[in-house]
Amino acid sequence: MQSPRPIPHKAARRAELQAERTGAEIRSARAEHALSRAAVSRKAGVSADTERRVEEGDPSVQLDTLCAVGSAVGLDIVVQTYSGRGPSLRDSGQLRHAEWLREVAHTAWRTEFEVAAGDHGEAADVGLFGPVEIIVTEIDRLLLDFQRQYRRNKQKCDWIASRHQRPVRLVMLIEDTRRNRAAVAEHAAFIESVLPAGSREVLHSLRTGEPLGRDGLIWIRPRQPPGPRPRPRPSR
C-alpha cells in the first residue's frame, strides 16, 4: 500500500499556528473561569493529556475533541474559510488567456500576472497598470455563482486600490460557452449595472492604452487552437 504524501511545510506550519492560537484562547478562557485542567477534561469527556495537548496547540487533535474542550470553557469553536491563493494560471488552464491579454495590451499598460490582492495570499489573475488607472482582469472559465464570483473579484480590486494611488477597474474575462452565457443571462440586469463596459469597449482601452473608466466584461472563446491569437466575441 502506497504511503500518504507528506503535508507541505507551509500547510503544516499554518495548521500549527491555528492550533496554537486556539489553544491559547482556550487556556485564557479556562483561567477566566478559574477552572483546573482536570475539571475541563472531565467536563469535555477527554483525558487530561488530551486537554493538555489542546492548550499547547497540538494540530493533530481532532476537531470534535477541540470543540468539546472549547465548550467546556465556554467557547464555541467555529472553523471558517477565507479566500486564499488559488491555483496558478498555468495549473488552472488560464495562462493562455492571460498571455493573450498581454499580447493585445498597448505598451502604456504594464502587465503583471498573479498580482497580490489580499491578506491571505489572494492574487488577481492579470493586472494592467496604466498611468491613470489599473485594470484588474479575472479569468473565469466556469460561472457557478456569478454574484459570489463577482464579489470575490471586486474584493481583490478594493484591496489593490487601497495600496495604489489610482482607480482600479475590474474586467471579468469569461469563456464563451453555453453554460456561461446562461449563467450571465440569469443576472443580466445586475451585470449591466456593475460591469457596464462590454467587449468592444474593453478591447479599445486595452489596444489604445486609453483609460477604461468603468468596470466591464469580455468574452473569449475557450480552448483556442495553436496559431494566431484569439479574437474575443463582443458581448454587446
C-alpha positions as CSV (number, residue, x, y, z in Angstrom):
1,M,0.0,0.0,0.0
2,Q,1.4,3.4,-1.0
3,S,2.1,5.6,1.9
4,P,0.4,9.0,2.0
5,R,2.3,12.0,0.7
6,P,3.6,14.3,3.4
7,I,1.8,17.6,4.1
8,P,3.6,20.5,2.5
9,H,5.6,22.5,5.1
10,K,3.6,25.7,4.5
11,A,0.3,24.0,5.2
12,A,1.7,22.2,8.2
13,R,3.0,25.4,9.7
14,R,-0.3,27.1,9.0
15,A,-2.1,24.3,11.0
16,E,0.4,24.7,13.9
17,L,-0.3,28.5,14.1
18,Q,-4.0,28.0,14.1
19,A,-3.8,25.3,16.8
20,E,-1.5,27.4,18.9
21,R,-3.9,30.4,18.7
22,T,-6.9,28.3,19.6
23,G,-5.1,26.6,22.4
24,A,-4.1,30.0,23.9
25,E,-7.7,31.2,23.7
26,I,-8.9,28.0,25.5
27,R,-6.2,28.4,28.1
28,S,-7.2,32.0,28.7
29,A,-10.9,31.1,28.9
30,R,-10.1,28.3,31.5
31,A,-8.2,30.8,33.6
32,E,-11.0,33.4,33.4
33,H,-13.5,30.8,34.8
34,A,-11.0,29.6,37.4
35,L,-11.2,26.0,36.1
36,S,-8.5,23.4,36.6
37,R,-7.3,21.3,33.7
38,A,-8.8,18.2,35.5
39,A,-12.2,19.9,35.7
40,V,-12.1,20.8,32.0
41,S,-11.0,17.4,30.9
42,R,-13.9,15.8,32.9
43,K,-16.5,18.2,31.5
44,A,-15.2,17.6,27.9
45,G,-15.0,13.9,28.3
46,V,-11.4,13.7,27.3
47,S,-8.2,12.6,29.1
48,A,-6.0,15.1,31.0
49,D,-3.3,14.5,28.5
50,T,-5.6,15.4,25.6
51,E,-6.7,18.6,27.3
52,R,-3.1,19.5,27.7
53,R,-2.4,18.9,24.0
54,V,-5.3,21.2,23.1
55,E,-4.0,24.0,25.2
56,E,-0.4,23.6,24.0
57,G,-1.7,23.8,20.4
58,D,-1.2,20.3,19.1
59,P,-2.5,20.4,15.5
60,S,-3.2,16.7,15.4
61,V,-6.1,17.0,17.9
62,Q,-9.3,16.0,16.2
63,L,-11.9,18.7,15.5
64,D,-14.6,17.1,17.7
65,T,-12.2,16.9,20.6
66,L,-11.3,20.6,20.1
67,C,-15.0,21.5,20.1
68,A,-15.6,19.5,23.3
69,V,-12.8,21.2,25.2
70,G,-13.8,24.6,23.9
71,S,-17.3,24.1,25.0
72,A,-16.1,23.1,28.5
73,V,-14.6,26.5,28.9
74,G,-17.5,28.4,27.3
75,L,-16.1,28.8,23.8
76,D,-17.8,27.9,20.6
77,I,-15.2,26.6,18.2
78,V,-16.0,27.6,14.6
79,V,-14.0,26.7,11.5
80,Q,-14.2,29.4,8.9
81,T,-12.7,29.6,5.5
82,Y,-11.2,32.7,3.7
83,S,-10.2,33.1,0.1
84,G,-6.6,32.3,-0.3
85,R,-4.2,31.9,-3.1
86,G,-5.8,29.8,-5.8
87,P,-4.2,27.6,-8.4
88,S,-1.6,29.3,-10.6
89,L,-2.7,30.5,-14.1
90,R,-0.8,27.5,-15.6
91,D,-2.4,25.0,-13.3
92,S,-5.9,26.3,-13.9
93,G,-5.6,26.4,-17.7
94,Q,-5.9,30.2,-17.7
95,L,-2.4,31.0,-18.8
96,R,-3.2,31.2,-22.5
97,H,-5.9,33.8,-21.9
98,A,-3.5,35.8,-19.7
99,E,-0.8,35.7,-22.4
100,W,-3.4,36.9,-25.0
101,L,-4.2,39.9,-22.8
102,R,-0.5,40.7,-22.6
103,E,-0.2,40.5,-26.4
104,V,-3.1,42.8,-27.2
105,A,-2.4,45.3,-24.5
106,H,-0.9,48.6,-25.6
107,T,2.6,49.5,-24.3
108,A,1.0,52.1,-22.0
109,W,-0.2,49.1,-19.9
110,R,2.4,47.3,-17.8
111,T,1.2,43.8,-17.5
112,E,1.7,41.6,-14.4
113,F,0.4,38.1,-13.8
114,E,-0.9,36.9,-10.4
115,V,-0.9,40.2,-8.7
116,A,-1.1,40.3,-4.9
117,A,-4.7,41.0,-3.9
118,G,-5.4,40.1,-0.3
119,D,-4.0,39.5,3.2
120,H,-4.5,35.7,2.9
121,G,-2.4,35.2,-0.2
122,E,-5.1,36.0,-2.7
123,A,-4.0,37.0,-6.2
124,A,-5.7,38.7,-9.2
125,D,-5.1,36.9,-12.5
126,V,-3.8,39.8,-14.5
127,G,-3.1,43.4,-13.6
128,L,-2.7,46.1,-16.3
129,F,-1.0,49.1,-14.7
130,G,-1.5,52.3,-16.6
131,P,-0.5,55.9,-15.7
132,V,-4.1,56.8,-14.8
133,E,-5.8,53.6,-13.7
134,I,-5.3,49.9,-13.1
135,I,-7.3,47.2,-14.9
136,V,-7.6,44.0,-12.9
137,T,-8.7,41.1,-15.1
138,E,-10.1,38.0,-13.5
139,I,-10.3,35.0,-15.8
140,D,-13.4,32.9,-15.1
141,R,-13.6,29.7,-17.1
142,L,-16.8,28.5,-15.4
143,L,-19.5,30.5,-13.8
144,L,-21.1,28.6,-10.9
145,D,-22.4,31.5,-8.8
146,F,-21.9,34.8,-10.7
147,Q,-22.7,37.1,-7.8
148,R,-20.3,35.3,-5.4
149,Q,-17.6,35.3,-8.1
150,Y,-18.1,39.0,-8.8
151,R,-18.0,39.9,-5.1
152,R,-14.7,37.9,-4.7
153,N,-13.2,39.7,-7.7
154,K,-14.3,43.1,-6.5
155,Q,-12.8,42.5,-3.1
156,K,-9.5,41.9,-4.8
157,C,-9.8,45.2,-6.7
158,D,-10.6,47.0,-3.5
159,W,-7.5,45.6,-1.8
160,I,-5.3,46.6,-4.7
161,A,-6.9,50.1,-4.8
162,S,-6.1,50.6,-1.2
163,R,-2.4,50.3,-2.0
164,H,-2.2,52.3,-5.2
165,Q,-3.0,56.0,-5.9
166,R,-5.0,55.1,-9.0
167,P,-8.6,53.9,-9.6
168,V,-8.9,50.2,-10.2
169,R,-11.3,48.8,-12.8
170,L,-12.5,45.2,-12.7
171,V,-12.8,43.3,-16.0
172,M,-14.2,39.8,-15.9
173,L,-12.9,37.7,-18.8
174,I,-15.3,34.8,-19.3
175,E,-15.1,31.8,-21.6
176,D,-17.8,31.9,-24.2
177,T,-19.8,28.7,-23.5
178,R,-23.5,28.0,-23.5
179,R,-23.3,27.3,-19.7
180,N,-21.6,30.6,-19.0
181,R,-23.9,32.5,-21.3
182,A,-26.9,31.0,-19.5
183,A,-25.4,32.0,-16.1
184,V,-24.9,35.6,-17.3
185,A,-28.4,35.8,-18.7
186,E,-29.8,35.0,-15.2
187,H,-28.2,38.1,-13.9
188,A,-28.4,40.4,-16.9
189,A,-29.7,43.5,-15.1
190,F,-27.2,43.1,-12.3
191,I,-24.3,42.7,-14.8
192,E,-25.4,45.8,-16.8
193,S,-25.2,47.8,-13.6
194,V,-21.9,46.6,-12.2
195,L,-20.0,45.6,-15.4
196,P,-21.3,48.2,-17.9
197,A,-18.4,48.1,-20.3
198,G,-18.7,45.4,-23.0
199,S,-16.1,43.6,-25.0
200,R,-15.6,46.3,-27.7
201,E,-15.1,49.0,-25.1
202,V,-12.7,46.9,-23.1
203,L,-10.7,45.9,-26.1
204,H,-10.5,49.5,-27.3
205,S,-9.0,50.5,-24.0
206,L,-6.5,47.6,-24.0
207,R,-5.4,48.2,-27.5
208,T,-5.1,52.0,-27.4
209,G,-3.9,52.5,-23.8
210,E,-6.7,54.8,-23.0
211,P,-8.3,54.6,-19.6
212,L,-11.4,52.3,-19.4
213,G,-13.1,54.4,-16.8
214,R,-15.5,51.8,-15.6
215,D,-15.8,48.0,-14.9
216,G,-16.5,45.6,-17.7
217,L,-16.9,42.1,-19.1
218,I,-15.3,40.5,-22.0
219,W,-16.0,37.1,-23.7
220,I,-13.3,34.9,-25.1
221,R,-13.6,31.6,-27.0
222,P,-12.4,28.6,-24.9
223,R,-9.6,26.2,-25.8
224,Q,-8.1,28.2,-28.7
225,P,-6.0,26.0,-31.0
226,P,-2.4,26.9,-31.7
227,G,-2.0,29.7,-34.2
228,P,-2.9,33.4,-34.4
229,R,-4.0,34.9,-31.2
230,P,-7.8,34.6,-30.4
231,R,-10.2,37.4,-31.0
232,P,-12.9,37.7,-28.3
233,R,-16.5,37.8,-29.3
234,P,-18.2,41.0,-28.4
235,S,-20.7,40.6,-25.6
236,R,-22.9,43.5,-26.8
